[in-house]
Amino acid sequence: MTKLIQKVLLVYCILKSLIICSSGDLQRFEHPRKSDGSVSFLVVGDWGRRGFYNQSEIANQMGIIGEKLNIDFVISTGDNFYDNGLVGVNDTNFEESFINIYTARSLQKPWFTILGNHDYRGNVEAQLSPVLRKVDERWICLRSYILNTEIAEFFFVDTTPFVDMYVYDPRDHKYDWRGVSHRKRYRKGLIMDLENALKESTANWKIVVGHHAIRSIGHHGDTEELVKWLLPILQANDVDFYMNGHDHCLEHISNFDSKIQFFTSGAGSKAWRGDVKTSNINNGEVKFFHDGQGFMSVLLTSIDAEIAFYDVFDKIGHTWKITKQYHSVI
């Protein structure tokens, strides 16, 4: 009888741990604001090509702007290593596409990173492994998590498991679904955790980061699953910005029925010239679109936000400012 009770308890503990994992409890990171009360950072996505497709040139410009803004960190919007993620923690692609490329002094700051669909084609556990952070302490990569900077909270969301096409990919790609074996339960748990975290947040700015776009006129366009499952939660919880990659372009789209601003920064290397679908826009206004390589900078204070897009030549293509106190664009 004692052995039977022990087995029952063991099974219970295993099941309980699985439920906890499937709910995707969001780990929190803390990063203090500057002494002047501000936070500044760069946003780049879809970059890992061993320096090719202007990745090295973009990295150089990021270093220059990072120095000017005295950035606190970098946000990567996913698809960190092409074409198929990493094969393991010893994959030379980590060194050749990250360590050896982003060498500027201003970029030696934390890189808060999420996974993209191309990362899921490789060994996901390798990118999530703390081994990589021992190789380069800048590297912070989890499926979903929260970053608190006192005046702003960032909610990083693992969007690839939301998208149905990756489960039934007709191009014969293989995806590493370890940790997401029950996709619907994983999605439900993540949505619940995100909604609770957003409701509890008292930050001046609420910013959600995902790989896939909610609103985009680029190659992929809107992600229907995110419009269905994620957008209502963002609207209901006063999210200010949604930032993503996936489309290899730079975009700023406003939403007519909420204050959310949608920013795409997925042009860290290979871009898709001329691949724009203006008919894709739905219930929003395109404030900016650039079909070349580039990145985005953000400067926040307790009430002000200033966002700028840069191309490979360090040219500012678009700037946008808002004062939160008055909820109006300057």
C-alpha positions as CSV (number, residue, x, y, z in Angstrom):
1,M,0.0,0.0,0.0
2,T,2.9,2.4,0.8
3,K,4.4,1.8,-2.6
4,L,1.0,2.4,-4.3
5,I,0.6,5.7,-2.4
6,Q,4.1,6.8,-3.4
7,K,3.3,6.1,-7.0
8,V,0.1,8.0,-6.8
9,L,1.9,11.0,-5.3
10,L,4.6,10.8,-7.9
11,V,2.1,10.8,-10.7
12,Y,0.3,13.8,-9.1
13,C,3.5,15.8,-8.8
14,I,4.3,15.1,-12.4
15,L,0.9,16.2,-13.6
16,K,1.0,19.3,-11.4
17,S,4.4,20.3,-12.9
18,L,3.0,19.8,-16.4
19,I,0.1,22.1,-15.7
20,I,2.4,24.7,-14.3
21,C,4.6,24.5,-17.4
22,S,1.7,24.6,-19.7
23,S,0.4,27.8,-18.1
24,G,3.7,29.4,-19.1
25,D,4.2,31.3,-15.8
26,L,5.9,34.5,-16.9
27,Q,9.4,35.1,-15.5
28,R,10.2,38.7,-14.6
29,F,13.4,40.7,-15.2
30,E,14.2,44.1,-13.7
31,H,16.1,46.9,-15.4
32,P,16.3,50.3,-13.7
33,R,15.6,53.5,-15.5
34,K,18.4,56.1,-15.9
35,S,19.0,58.7,-13.3
36,D,17.1,61.2,-15.4
37,G,14.1,58.9,-15.3
38,S,14.3,57.8,-19.0
39,V,14.7,54.4,-20.7
40,S,16.1,54.0,-24.2
41,F,16.5,51.0,-26.4
42,L,16.8,49.7,-30.0
43,V,14.5,47.2,-31.6
44,V,15.7,44.8,-34.4
45,G,14.4,41.6,-35.9
46,D,15.0,38.9,-38.5
47,W,18.8,39.4,-38.5
48,G,20.9,36.3,-38.1
49,R,22.6,35.8,-41.4
50,R,26.3,35.7,-40.5
51,G,26.7,39.4,-41.5
52,F,25.2,39.0,-45.0
53,Y,22.3,41.0,-46.5
54,N,23.6,44.2,-44.9
55,Q,23.4,42.7,-41.4
56,S,26.9,44.0,-40.6
57,E,26.0,47.4,-41.9
58,I,22.8,47.6,-39.9
59,A,24.8,46.5,-36.8
60,N,27.2,49.3,-37.4
61,Q,24.4,51.9,-37.6
62,M,22.9,50.4,-34.5
63,G,26.1,51.0,-32.7
64,I,26.2,54.6,-33.7
65,I,22.6,55.3,-32.6
66,G,23.0,53.2,-29.5
67,E,25.9,55.5,-28.5
68,K,23.9,58.7,-29.2
69,L,21.0,57.5,-27.2
70,N,23.0,55.8,-24.4
71,I,20.7,52.8,-24.8
72,D,19.8,50.6,-21.9
73,F,19.2,47.4,-23.9
74,V,18.3,45.9,-27.2
75,I,15.1,44.1,-28.1
76,S,15.2,41.3,-30.7
77,T,11.8,40.5,-32.3
78,G,12.8,37.0,-33.3
79,D,14.1,34.9,-36.3
80,N,17.5,35.3,-34.7
81,F,19.3,32.7,-36.7
82,Y,18.6,31.8,-40.4
83,D,17.5,29.7,-42.0
84,N,16.7,27.0,-39.4
85,G,17.7,28.4,-35.9
86,L,20.5,26.7,-34.1
87,V,21.4,23.1,-34.2
88,G,22.7,23.1,-30.6
89,V,24.5,25.3,-28.0
90,N,27.8,24.8,-29.8
91,D,26.5,26.0,-33.2
92,T,29.0,28.5,-34.7
93,N,26.0,30.5,-36.0
94,F,25.6,32.0,-32.6
95,E,29.1,33.5,-32.8
96,E,29.0,34.3,-36.5
97,S,25.6,35.9,-36.5
98,F,25.6,37.5,-33.0
99,I,28.9,37.8,-31.1
100,N,31.0,38.8,-34.1
101,I,28.5,41.2,-35.6
102,Y,27.1,43.3,-32.8
103,T,30.5,44.4,-31.5
104,A,29.9,48.1,-30.9
105,R,30.5,49.3,-27.4
106,S,27.0,50.6,-27.1
107,L,25.5,47.2,-28.0
108,Q,27.2,45.4,-25.1
109,K,24.0,45.7,-23.2
110,P,21.3,43.1,-22.5
111,W,19.6,41.7,-25.5
112,F,16.0,40.8,-24.6
113,T,15.1,38.2,-27.2
114,I,12.1,36.1,-28.3
115,L,11.8,33.2,-30.7
116,G,10.6,33.5,-34.3
117,N,9.2,30.8,-36.6
118,H,12.7,30.2,-38.2
119,D,14.1,29.7,-34.7
120,Y,11.5,27.0,-34.1
121,R,12.8,25.1,-37.1
122,G,16.0,24.5,-35.2
123,N,16.8,23.4,-31.7
124,V,14.7,25.7,-29.6
125,E,16.1,24.4,-26.4
126,A,19.6,25.6,-27.5
127,Q,18.4,29.2,-27.9
128,L,16.7,29.0,-24.5
129,S,19.7,27.4,-22.8
130,P,21.6,29.3,-20.1
131,V,24.7,27.9,-21.7
132,L,24.5,30.6,-24.4
133,R,24.4,33.3,-21.7
134,K,27.6,32.0,-20.3
135,V,29.1,32.3,-23.8
136,D,27.8,35.9,-24.1
137,E,26.2,37.4,-21.1
138,R,24.1,39.8,-23.2
139,W,21.9,37.0,-24.5
140,I,18.5,36.7,-22.7
141,C,16.0,34.5,-24.5
142,L,12.9,32.9,-23.1
143,R,9.6,31.8,-24.7
144,S,7.5,34.5,-22.9
145,Y,8.5,36.8,-20.0
146,I,8.2,40.3,-18.5
147,L,10.7,43.1,-18.3
148,N,10.1,45.9,-15.8
149,T,11.9,49.2,-16.2
150,E,10.0,51.1,-13.6
151,I,8.3,53.4,-16.1
152,A,7.5,50.7,-18.6
153,E,6.7,47.0,-18.6
154,F,7.4,44.9,-21.6
155,F,5.5,41.7,-22.1
156,F,7.3,39.3,-24.4
157,V,4.9,36.8,-26.1
158,D,5.9,33.5,-27.9
159,T,3.6,33.9,-30.9
160,T,4.8,31.0,-33.2
161,P,2.6,28.4,-31.4
162,F,-0.4,30.6,-32.1
163,V,-0.1,30.2,-35.9
164,D,-1.8,27.2,-37.4
165,M,0.2,27.0,-40.6
166,Y,3.3,25.9,-38.8
167,V,1.6,22.7,-37.6
168,Y,0.4,21.9,-41.1
169,D,3.3,23.4,-43.0
170,P,3.1,22.3,-46.7
171,R,6.7,23.1,-47.3
172,D,7.9,20.2,-45.3
173,H,9.6,22.2,-42.6
174,K,10.2,20.6,-39.3
175,Y,9.5,22.5,-36.1
176,D,10.7,21.9,-32.6
177,W,7.6,21.7,-30.5
178,R,9.2,20.4,-27.4
179,G,7.6,22.3,-24.5
180,V,4.6,23.1,-26.7
181,S,3.3,19.5,-27.2
182,H,-0.3,20.6,-26.3
183,R,-0.5,23.7,-28.4
184,K,-4.0,24.8,-27.5
185,R,-3.4,24.3,-23.8
186,Y,-0.1,26.2,-24.1
187,R,-1.9,29.1,-25.9
188,K,-4.7,29.2,-23.4
189,G,-2.3,29.3,-20.5
190,L,-0.1,32.0,-22.1
191,I,-3.1,34.1,-22.8
192,M,-4.3,33.8,-19.2
193,D,-0.9,34.7,-17.8
194,L,-0.6,37.7,-20.2
195,E,-4.0,39.0,-19.4
196,N,-3.4,38.7,-15.6
197,A,0.0,40.4,-15.9
198,L,-1.4,43.2,-18.0
199,K,-4.3,43.8,-15.5
200,E,-1.9,43.9,-12.6
201,S,0.6,46.2,-14.3
202,T,0.7,49.8,-13.0
203,A,3.5,50.9,-15.4
204,N,3.2,54.2,-17.3
205,W,3.7,52.3,-20.5
206,K,2.6,48.8,-21.4
207,I,4.5,47.4,-24.4
208,V,3.9,43.9,-25.9
209,V,6.5,42.3,-28.0
210,G,5.9,39.3,-30.3
211,H,7.5,38.0,-33.5
212,H,4.4,38.0,-35.7
213,A,2.6,41.1,-36.7
214,I,-1.0,41.9,-35.7
215,R,-1.2,44.7,-38.2
216,S,1.0,44.8,-41.3
217,I,1.0,45.6,-45.0
218,G,4.2,43.6,-45.6
219,H,4.6,40.2,-47.2
220,H,2.8,38.2,-44.4
221,G,0.2,40.8,-43.5
222,D,-2.0,40.5,-40.4
223,T,-1.7,37.4,-38.4
224,E,-5.3,36.2,-38.1
225,E,-4.7,34.1,-35.0
226,L,-3.2,37.1,-33.1
227,V,-6.0,39.3,-34.3
228,K,-8.4,36.8,-32.8
229,W,-6.7,35.7,-29.6
230,L,-4.2,38.5,-28.7
231,L,-5.6,41.8,-29.9
232,P,-8.7,41.9,-27.8
233,I,-6.6,41.4,-24.6
234,L,-4.3,44.2,-25.6
235,Q,-7.2,46.6,-26.3
236,A,-8.9,45.7,-23.0
237,N,-5.8,46.3,-21.0
238,D,-4.6,49.7,-22.3
239,V,-1.5,48.5,-24.1
240,D,0.3,51.3,-25.7
241,F,2.5,49.6,-28.3
242,Y,2.8,46.2,-30.0
243,M,6.2,45.6,-31.5
244,N,7.1,42.7,-33.8
245,G,9.3,41.4,-36.6
246,H,8.4,38.6,-39.2
247,D,7.8,41.0,-42.1
248,H,11.2,42.1,-43.4
249,C,10.4,45.8,-43.3
250,L,9.9,48.8,-41.0
251,E,6.3,49.9,-40.3
252,H,4.2,52.1,-38.1
253,I,0.4,51.5,-38.2
254,S,-2.1,53.1,-35.9
255,N,-5.4,51.5,-34.9
256,F,-8.7,53.4,-35.3
257,D,-10.6,51.7,-32.5
258,S,-8.0,51.8,-29.8
259,K,-4.8,53.7,-28.8
260,I,-2.5,50.8,-29.7
261,Q,0.3,51.7,-32.1
262,F,1.8,48.8,-34.1
263,F,5.5,48.8,-34.9
264,T,7.3,46.3,-37.2
265,S,11.0,46.1,-37.0
266,G,12.0,43.0,-38.9
267,A,14.6,44.4,-41.3
268,G,17.8,43.4,-39.5
269,S,19.2,41.7,-42.6
270,K,17.4,40.4,-45.7
271,A,14.6,42.7,-46.8
272,W,11.8,42.2,-49.3
273,R,11.9,45.1,-51.7
274,G,8.6,46.1,-53.2
275,D,6.7,43.5,-51.3
276,V,3.9,45.7,-49.9
277,K,0.2,45.0,-49.9
278,T,-1.7,48.2,-49.1
279,S,-5.0,46.3,-49.4
280,N,-4.0,44.4,-46.2
281,I,-4.6,47.4,-43.9
282,N,-7.8,46.9,-41.9
283,N,-9.1,49.4,-39.4
284,G,-5.9,51.4,-39.2
285,E,-3.7,54.0,-40.8
286,V,-0.2,53.4,-42.2
287,K,2.0,56.2,-40.9
288,F,5.2,54.7,-42.2
289,F,6.5,51.8,-44.4
290,H,10.1,51.1,-45.5
291,D,10.9,48.0,-47.6
292,G,14.6,48.0,-46.9
293,Q,16.9,47.1,-44.1
294,G,16.8,49.0,-40.8
295,F,15.9,49.1,-37.1
296,M,14.0,51.2,-34.6
297,S,14.9,53.3,-31.6
298,V,12.7,54.2,-28.6
299,L,13.1,56.8,-25.9
300,L,10.7,56.8,-23.0
301,T,10.1,59.1,-20.1
302,S,7.2,58.8,-17.6
303,I,4.9,60.6,-20.0
304,D,6.7,61.0,-23.3
305,A,7.7,58.5,-26.0
306,E,9.8,59.2,-29.0
307,I,10.3,56.6,-31.7
308,A,12.5,56.7,-34.8
309,F,13.3,54.4,-37.7
310,Y,16.7,54.2,-39.3
311,D,17.9,52.6,-42.6
312,V,21.2,51.1,-43.5
313,F,22.6,54.6,-44.2
314,D,21.8,56.0,-40.8
315,K,19.0,58.0,-42.4
316,I,16.0,58.7,-40.2
317,G,12.9,57.6,-42.2
318,H,10.2,58.4,-39.7
319,T,9.9,59.8,-36.2
320,W,6.8,59.8,-34.0
321,K,6.2,61.4,-30.6
322,I,3.4,61.1,-28.1
323,T,2.8,62.7,-24.7
324,K,0.8,60.2,-22.6
325,Q,-0.6,62.8,-20.3
326,Y,-2.7,64.2,-23.1
327,H,-3.0,61.1,-25.3
328,S,-2.2,63.2,-28.3
329,V,0.4,63.1,-31.0
330,I,2.8,66.0,-31.0
